[in-house]
Amino acid sequence: MIFVGDIAHPFPQPPIWDQNRWPWATGQSMIANLEGSLKRDVGNNFKSRKLFNHVSIINALVSSKIKAVSLANNHIMDMPGALVDTCASLRARKIQFTGAGENLRDAAAPAKITHAGNTYLFLGLGWETIQCKPADEHKSGVNPLRPIALLHTVKYWRTTLPSAVLVLLLHWNYEMELYPQPADRQLAMAAIDAGADAIIGHHPHRVGGIELYKDKPIAYSLGNWWMPQGVYCRGRLRFGDESLLQLALEWNHGDEPLCHWFRYVRETHELTYVDSERLTGSPRIKELTPFSGMSHDNYKHWFKKHRIKRKILPIYYDYRHRYRNIIKDNFVHIRHLVITALVRSGLKN
Protein backbone atom coordinates (compact mmCIF):
# COMPACT_ATOMS: atom_id res chain seq x y z
CA MET A 1 0.00 0.00 0.00
CA ILE A 2 1.28 3.46 -0.95
CA PHE A 3 0.56 6.64 1.02
CA VAL A 4 1.02 10.02 -0.66
CA GLY A 5 0.44 13.57 0.49
CA ASP A 6 -1.68 16.54 -0.58
CA ILE A 7 -3.43 16.63 -3.95
CA ALA A 8 -4.81 19.89 -5.37
CA HIS A 9 -5.19 19.88 -9.15
CA PRO A 10 -6.11 23.21 -10.80
CA PHE A 11 -6.06 22.31 -14.50
CA PRO A 12 -8.89 21.10 -16.79
CA GLN A 13 -6.49 18.48 -18.21
CA PRO A 14 -5.67 15.50 -15.96
CA PRO A 15 -2.16 15.37 -14.51
CA ILE A 16 0.41 13.23 -16.29
CA TRP A 17 1.23 10.58 -13.74
CA ASP A 18 2.96 7.72 -15.55
CA GLN A 19 2.29 5.11 -12.90
CA ASN A 20 3.74 2.43 -15.20
CA ARG A 21 7.14 3.93 -14.44
CA TRP A 22 6.62 4.15 -10.72
CA PRO A 23 8.85 1.80 -8.70
CA TRP A 24 6.06 -0.20 -7.11
CA ALA A 25 3.84 -2.90 -8.53
CA THR A 26 0.87 -1.61 -10.49
CA GLY A 27 -1.45 -3.61 -8.23
CA GLN A 28 -0.66 -1.52 -5.14
CA SER A 29 -3.52 0.42 -3.58
CA MET A 30 -2.85 4.09 -2.91
CA ILE A 31 -4.14 6.44 -0.20
CA ALA A 32 -3.99 10.25 -0.51
CA ASN A 33 -5.14 13.54 1.02
CA LEU A 34 -7.55 15.35 -1.32
CA GLU A 35 -6.75 18.97 -0.48
CA GLY A 36 -9.90 20.64 -1.79
CA SER A 37 -13.28 19.66 -3.16
CA LEU A 38 -14.00 18.74 -6.78
CA LYS A 39 -15.09 21.57 -9.09
CA ARG A 40 -16.02 21.60 -12.76
CA ASP A 41 -16.38 25.36 -13.14
CA VAL A 42 -13.46 26.99 -11.34
CA GLY A 43 -14.47 30.51 -12.44
CA ASN A 44 -12.64 33.27 -10.57
CA ASN A 45 -11.46 31.00 -7.78
CA PHE A 46 -7.84 31.38 -8.89
CA LYS A 47 -8.04 34.95 -7.57
CA SER A 48 -8.90 33.88 -4.03
CA ARG A 49 -6.98 32.07 -1.31
CA LYS A 50 -8.95 28.90 -1.98
CA LEU A 51 -7.80 25.47 -3.08
CA PHE A 52 -9.84 23.02 -5.11
CA ASN A 53 -9.50 20.07 -7.47
CA HIS A 54 -10.73 20.30 -11.01
CA VAL A 55 -12.93 17.27 -11.73
CA SER A 56 -10.34 16.10 -14.27
CA ILE A 57 -8.38 14.73 -11.30
CA ILE A 58 -10.88 11.95 -10.74
CA ASN A 59 -9.66 9.86 -13.69
CA ALA A 60 -6.07 10.17 -12.46
CA LEU A 61 -7.15 8.96 -9.03
CA VAL A 62 -8.81 5.91 -10.52
CA SER A 63 -6.00 5.06 -12.96
CA SER A 64 -3.42 5.47 -10.17
CA LYS A 65 -5.36 2.98 -8.03
CA ILE A 66 -6.08 5.52 -5.31
CA LYS A 67 -8.61 3.52 -3.31
CA ALA A 68 -9.27 5.98 -0.48
CA VAL A 69 -8.75 9.67 0.25
CA SER A 70 -8.87 11.79 3.36
CA LEU A 71 -11.07 14.88 3.16
CA ALA A 72 -10.06 16.07 6.64
CA ASN A 73 -8.19 19.24 5.75
CA ASN A 74 -8.46 23.01 5.90
CA HIS A 75 -9.45 23.46 2.24
CA ILE A 76 -12.18 20.87 1.70
CA MET A 77 -14.80 23.47 2.73
CA ASP A 78 -13.37 26.32 0.64
CA MET A 79 -16.06 25.96 -2.04
CA PRO A 80 -19.56 26.38 -0.54
CA GLY A 81 -21.80 23.42 -1.30
CA ALA A 82 -19.11 21.45 -3.15
CA LEU A 83 -18.57 18.80 -0.47
CA VAL A 84 -21.82 16.99 -1.27
CA ASP A 85 -20.96 16.73 -4.97
CA THR A 86 -17.41 15.67 -4.12
CA CYS A 87 -18.62 12.80 -1.95
CA ALA A 88 -21.11 11.73 -4.63
CA SER A 89 -18.40 11.77 -7.33
CA LEU A 90 -16.03 9.70 -5.19
CA ARG A 91 -18.77 7.16 -4.45
CA ALA A 92 -19.62 6.91 -8.15
CA ARG A 93 -16.00 6.03 -8.95
CA LYS A 94 -15.75 3.62 -6.00
CA ILE A 95 -13.15 5.70 -4.14
CA GLN A 96 -13.56 5.46 -0.38
CA PHE A 97 -13.28 8.63 1.69
CA THR A 98 -13.12 9.70 5.31
CA GLY A 99 -12.74 12.84 7.38
CA ALA A 100 -15.53 15.12 6.12
CA GLY A 101 -19.26 14.83 5.53
CA GLU A 102 -22.71 16.38 5.75
CA ASN A 103 -22.67 15.99 9.53
CA LEU A 104 -20.34 14.80 12.27
CA ARG A 105 -21.47 11.19 12.01
CA ASP A 106 -20.64 11.08 8.29
CA ALA A 107 -17.36 12.93 8.78
CA ALA A 108 -16.23 10.49 11.49
CA ALA A 109 -17.06 7.38 9.45
CA PRO A 110 -13.96 5.39 8.42
CA ALA A 111 -12.96 4.47 4.90
CA LYS A 112 -12.64 0.73 4.53
CA ILE A 113 -10.72 -1.27 1.94
CA THR A 114 -9.29 -4.76 1.60
CA HIS A 115 -5.64 -5.04 0.62
CA ALA A 116 -3.37 -8.11 0.54
CA GLY A 117 -5.90 -10.09 2.56
CA ASN A 118 -6.23 -7.49 5.33
CA THR A 119 -9.07 -5.13 6.14
CA TYR A 120 -7.83 -1.56 6.50
CA LEU A 121 -9.78 1.16 8.30
CA PHE A 122 -8.78 4.78 7.70
CA LEU A 123 -9.88 7.58 10.00
CA GLY A 124 -9.36 11.16 8.79
CA LEU A 125 -9.24 14.03 11.31
CA GLY A 126 -8.32 17.72 10.96
CA TRP A 127 -6.98 20.19 13.52
CA GLU A 128 -9.37 23.11 13.98
CA THR A 129 -6.48 25.41 14.91
CA ILE A 130 -5.31 25.36 11.27
CA GLN A 131 -8.79 26.29 10.01
CA CYS A 132 -10.22 22.82 9.49
CA LYS A 133 -13.92 23.68 9.75
CA PRO A 134 -15.50 21.11 12.08
CA ALA A 135 -18.71 19.27 11.38
CA ASP A 136 -21.38 18.89 14.04
CA GLU A 137 -24.69 17.03 14.32
CA HIS A 138 -26.41 19.47 11.95
CA LYS A 139 -23.58 21.02 9.92
CA SER A 140 -21.23 19.71 7.26
CA GLY A 141 -17.50 19.90 7.78
CA VAL A 142 -14.39 18.06 8.90
CA ASN A 143 -14.02 15.38 11.53
CA PRO A 144 -12.30 17.44 14.27
CA LEU A 145 -8.96 16.35 15.70
CA ARG A 146 -9.70 16.46 19.43
CA PRO A 147 -7.21 14.31 21.34
CA ILE A 148 -9.40 12.67 23.98
CA ALA A 149 -12.18 11.93 21.49
CA LEU A 150 -9.58 10.55 19.08
CA LEU A 151 -8.23 8.10 21.64
CA HIS A 152 -11.75 6.94 22.52
CA THR A 153 -12.46 6.42 18.82
CA VAL A 154 -9.31 4.36 18.34
CA LYS A 155 -10.24 2.15 21.30
CA TYR A 156 -13.79 1.76 19.93
CA TRP A 157 -12.67 0.56 16.51
CA ARG A 158 -9.96 -1.65 17.97
CA THR A 159 -12.63 -3.37 20.07
CA THR A 160 -15.27 -3.43 17.33
CA LEU A 161 -12.99 -4.76 14.57
CA PRO A 162 -10.04 -6.27 16.42
CA SER A 163 -8.44 -7.82 13.31
CA ALA A 164 -8.59 -4.66 11.17
CA VAL A 165 -5.51 -2.56 10.40
CA LEU A 166 -6.32 0.90 11.80
CA VAL A 167 -4.64 3.89 10.14
CA LEU A 168 -5.07 7.51 11.26
CA LEU A 169 -4.83 10.22 8.59
CA LEU A 170 -4.19 13.41 10.56
CA HIS A 171 -4.11 16.98 9.24
CA TRP A 172 -2.06 18.86 11.83
CA ASN A 173 0.88 21.13 12.71
CA TYR A 174 1.78 24.48 11.09
CA GLU A 175 2.50 24.96 7.40
CA MET A 176 6.18 24.43 6.54
CA GLU A 177 7.07 23.27 10.06
CA LEU A 178 9.60 20.48 9.75
CA TYR A 179 9.21 18.92 13.20
CA PRO A 180 6.05 17.70 14.98
CA GLN A 181 4.56 19.68 17.82
CA PRO A 182 5.48 17.93 21.10
CA ALA A 183 1.78 17.41 21.78
CA ASP A 184 1.26 15.81 18.36
CA ARG A 185 4.19 13.44 18.81
CA GLN A 186 2.88 12.50 22.25
CA LEU A 187 -0.66 12.01 20.86
CA ALA A 188 0.55 9.83 18.00
CA MET A 189 2.26 7.45 20.40
CA ALA A 190 -0.76 7.45 22.70
CA ALA A 191 -2.95 6.54 19.72
CA ILE A 192 -0.72 3.57 18.95
CA ASP A 193 -0.89 2.55 22.61
CA ALA A 194 -4.69 2.71 22.25
CA GLY A 195 -4.68 0.40 19.21
CA ALA A 196 -3.76 2.35 16.05
CA ASP A 197 -1.42 0.60 13.62
CA ALA A 198 -0.05 3.61 11.74
CA ILE A 199 -0.18 7.42 11.81
CA ILE A 200 0.05 9.37 8.54
CA GLY A 201 0.29 13.16 8.78
CA HIS A 202 -0.46 15.96 6.33
CA HIS A 203 -0.57 19.79 6.10
CA PRO A 204 2.98 21.19 6.47
CA HIS A 205 3.56 20.98 2.66
CA ARG A 206 7.00 19.50 3.20
CA VAL A 207 8.16 15.99 4.04
CA GLY A 208 8.75 15.51 7.76
CA GLY A 209 10.37 12.83 9.84
CA ILE A 210 9.18 9.27 10.44
CA GLU A 211 9.52 7.31 13.66
CA LEU A 212 8.80 3.67 14.38
CA TYR A 213 7.03 3.31 17.72
CA LYS A 214 6.42 -0.26 18.83
CA ASP A 215 7.36 -1.18 15.22
CA LYS A 216 4.48 0.95 13.91
CA PRO A 217 5.13 3.94 11.62
CA ILE A 218 4.43 7.55 12.52
CA ALA A 219 4.90 9.69 9.40
CA TYR A 220 4.58 13.24 10.71
CA SER A 221 4.12 14.80 7.26
CA LEU A 222 4.14 13.33 3.77
CA GLY A 223 4.28 16.83 2.28
CA ASN A 224 2.69 17.60 -1.07
CA TRP A 225 2.12 15.00 -3.71
CA TRP A 226 0.54 17.05 -6.47
CA MET A 227 -0.02 20.75 -5.79
CA PRO A 228 1.21 22.83 -8.75
CA GLN A 229 2.89 26.00 -7.56
CA GLY A 230 2.48 29.45 -9.10
CA VAL A 231 -1.14 28.77 -10.13
CA TYR A 232 -3.53 29.25 -7.20
CA CYS A 233 -4.05 32.66 -5.54
CA ARG A 234 -3.24 34.64 -8.70
CA GLY A 235 -0.08 32.62 -9.05
CA ARG A 236 1.18 33.58 -5.60
CA LEU A 237 0.86 30.18 -3.95
CA ARG A 238 4.43 28.96 -3.80
CA PHE A 239 6.39 27.08 -1.19
CA GLY A 240 10.09 27.01 -0.43
CA ASP A 241 12.50 24.69 -2.19
CA GLU A 242 12.18 22.27 0.73
CA SER A 243 8.67 21.48 -0.59
CA LEU A 244 9.98 20.11 -3.89
CA LEU A 245 11.00 16.74 -2.45
CA GLN A 246 8.00 14.40 -2.45
CA LEU A 247 7.53 11.10 -0.64
CA ALA A 248 5.43 8.08 -1.49
CA LEU A 249 5.51 5.86 1.58
CA GLU A 250 4.98 2.16 0.97
CA TRP A 251 3.72 0.28 4.00
CA ASN A 252 1.82 -2.94 4.41
CA HIS A 253 0.90 -4.18 7.85
CA GLY A 254 3.77 -6.20 9.30
CA ASP A 255 6.32 -5.10 6.68
CA GLU A 256 9.17 -2.61 6.90
CA PRO A 257 8.19 0.69 5.22
CA LEU A 258 9.83 1.74 1.97
CA CYS A 259 10.44 5.34 0.91
CA HIS A 260 9.95 6.24 -2.77
CA TRP A 261 11.32 9.72 -3.44
CA PHE A 262 10.13 12.09 -6.16
CA ARG A 263 10.89 15.68 -7.07
CA TYR A 264 8.46 18.31 -8.27
CA VAL A 265 9.66 20.67 -11.02
CA ARG A 266 8.00 24.09 -10.71
CA GLU A 267 8.68 25.25 -14.26
CA THR A 268 7.10 22.25 -15.99
CA HIS A 269 4.81 20.86 -13.25
CA GLU A 270 6.47 17.48 -13.61
CA LEU A 271 6.80 14.87 -10.91
CA THR A 272 10.02 12.93 -11.48
CA TYR A 273 11.18 9.78 -9.72
CA VAL A 274 14.45 10.04 -7.74
CA ASP A 275 15.07 6.73 -5.95
CA SER A 276 13.77 4.26 -3.36
CA GLU A 277 15.17 3.05 -0.04
CA ARG A 278 14.17 1.21 3.09
CA LEU A 279 12.97 3.39 5.94
CA THR A 280 15.45 2.05 8.49
CA GLY A 281 18.40 2.71 6.21
CA SER A 282 17.28 6.01 4.73
CA PRO A 283 19.78 8.89 5.15
CA ARG A 284 17.03 11.36 4.27
CA ILE A 285 14.69 10.07 6.97
CA LYS A 286 17.54 10.06 9.49
CA GLU A 287 18.25 13.70 8.65
CA LEU A 288 14.56 14.62 8.92
CA THR A 289 14.15 12.79 12.25
CA PRO A 290 17.12 13.73 14.46
CA PHE A 291 14.80 13.46 17.47
CA SER A 292 13.96 9.80 16.88
CA GLY A 293 13.80 7.88 20.16
CA MET A 294 13.86 10.95 22.41
CA SER A 295 11.73 10.97 25.55
CA HIS A 296 8.80 13.39 25.51
CA ASP A 297 10.45 15.64 28.08
CA ASN A 298 13.69 15.84 26.13
CA TYR A 299 11.83 16.45 22.90
CA LYS A 300 10.00 19.46 24.35
CA HIS A 301 13.31 21.20 25.00
CA TRP A 302 14.76 20.05 21.68
CA PHE A 303 11.76 21.30 19.70
CA LYS A 304 11.80 24.70 21.37
CA LYS A 305 15.39 25.14 20.23
CA HIS A 306 15.11 23.68 16.71
CA ARG A 307 11.59 24.44 15.46
CA ILE A 308 11.25 26.19 12.11
CA LYS A 309 8.09 28.29 12.58
CA ARG A 310 8.85 30.96 15.16
CA LYS A 311 6.83 34.02 14.12
CA ILE A 312 4.41 34.55 16.99
CA LEU A 313 3.23 30.94 16.98
CA PRO A 314 2.79 29.03 20.25
CA ILE A 315 4.22 25.61 20.96
CA TYR A 316 1.78 22.86 21.91
CA TYR A 317 3.62 20.89 24.57
CA ASP A 318 1.06 18.36 25.82
CA TYR A 319 -2.25 17.23 24.34
CA ARG A 320 -3.64 16.83 27.87
CA HIS A 321 -3.23 20.55 28.68
CA ARG A 322 -6.76 21.33 27.58
CA TYR A 323 -7.23 24.87 28.87
CA ARG A 324 -3.73 26.04 27.99
CA ASN A 325 -4.23 24.72 24.48
CA ILE A 326 -7.58 26.50 24.14
CA ILE A 327 -5.86 29.81 24.93
CA LYS A 328 -3.21 29.04 22.30
CA ASP A 329 -5.92 28.07 19.81
CA ASN A 330 -7.65 31.43 20.26
CA PHE A 331 -4.37 33.27 19.78
CA VAL A 332 -3.60 31.37 16.57
CA HIS A 333 -7.13 32.09 15.33
CA ILE A 334 -6.74 35.84 15.86
CA ARG A 335 -3.33 35.74 14.20
CA HIS A 336 -4.86 33.97 11.20
CA LEU A 337 -7.62 36.59 10.86
CA VAL A 338 -5.07 39.40 10.85
CA ILE A 339 -2.85 37.69 8.26
CA THR A 340 -5.85 36.83 6.08
CA ALA A 341 -7.02 40.45 6.09
CA LEU A 342 -3.55 41.65 5.09
CA VAL A 343 -3.27 39.06 2.30
CA ARG A 344 -6.71 39.89 0.91
CA SER A 345 -5.77 43.54 0.86
CA GLY A 346 -2.64 42.63 -1.06
CA LEU A 347 -4.57 40.49 -3.55
CA LYS A 348 -6.96 43.36 -4.25
CA ASN A 349 -4.00 45.60 -4.97
Buried (B, 14 or more C-beta within 10 A) or exposed (E): BBBBBBBBBBEEEBBEBEBEEBBBEEEBBBBBBBBBBBBEEBEEBBEBBBBBBBBBBBEBBEEBBBBBBBBBBBBBBBBEEBBEBBBEBBEEEEBBBBBBBBBBEBBBBBBBBEBBEBEBBBBBBBBBBBBBBBBEEEEBBBBBBBBEEBBEBBBEBBEEBEEBBBBBBBBBBBEBBBBBBBBBBBBBBBBBEBBBBBBBBBBBBBBBBBBBBEEBBBBBBBBBBBBBBEBBBEEEBEBEEBBBBBBBBBBBBEEBBBBBBBEBEBEEBEBEBBEBBEBEEBEBBBEBBEBBEBEEEEBBEBBEEEBEBEEEBBBBBBBEEEEEBEEBBEBBEEBEEEEEEEEEEEEEE
